[in-house]
Amino acid sequence: MNNQLQLEGVLTEKSILRYTPSGLPVLEFQLEHQSTQLEASQERAVHCTLKCLAIGPMATRLEQCSLGASLLLEGFLNRKSQRSNSIRFHVCGVLG
């Protein structure tokens, strides 16, 4: 099954960079997206906010971004935890 996402948005929140017990950097942040999409031949205004997670070098890179920065990100969706149905965008790359 395919689970790939590219999303452009604005960085609206970010946590302090933390580290896993094995030493990997982890950054939790929020991305706000606004666009117009075509659905059933009609334009539709889209506005959503996604909780995001970056691990490793991507966390370090995104930690350097300022709030309000416009980002084009790629990654995949997953549950926040095994006991949660909330989704989170796991960011694996910055495009553009």
C-alpha positions, 0 to 999 in steps of 0.5 A, a space after each residue: 500500500 502507498 502512504 506518501 504525502 507532500 504538503 505545503 504549509 506554514 510552520 505554526 508551532 514547534 517543540 524544543 528539540 529532544 533526544 531519544 534514549 539512543 540519541 536521535 533528535 526528535 522534533 514535534 511541530 505543527 503545519 498549517 495548510 491553506 489552498 484551493 483544490 478541485 473536487 467533483 469539478 468544483 473549487 473547494 477551499 481547504 484549511 487544515 492543521 497537522 501535527 508533525 514529527 521529524 526524527 534524525 537529521 530532519 529534526 535538526 534541520 527543521 528545528 532551525 526554521 522560524 515560526 511562520 516559515 513556508 515549507 514544502 514537506 514530504 513523508 507519510 501518515 501514521 497514528 500518534 501511538 498504538 493506542 491512538 487513532 489521531 494521525 501525525 505527519 512523519 516528515 522525511 524530507 524538505 522539498 524546494 
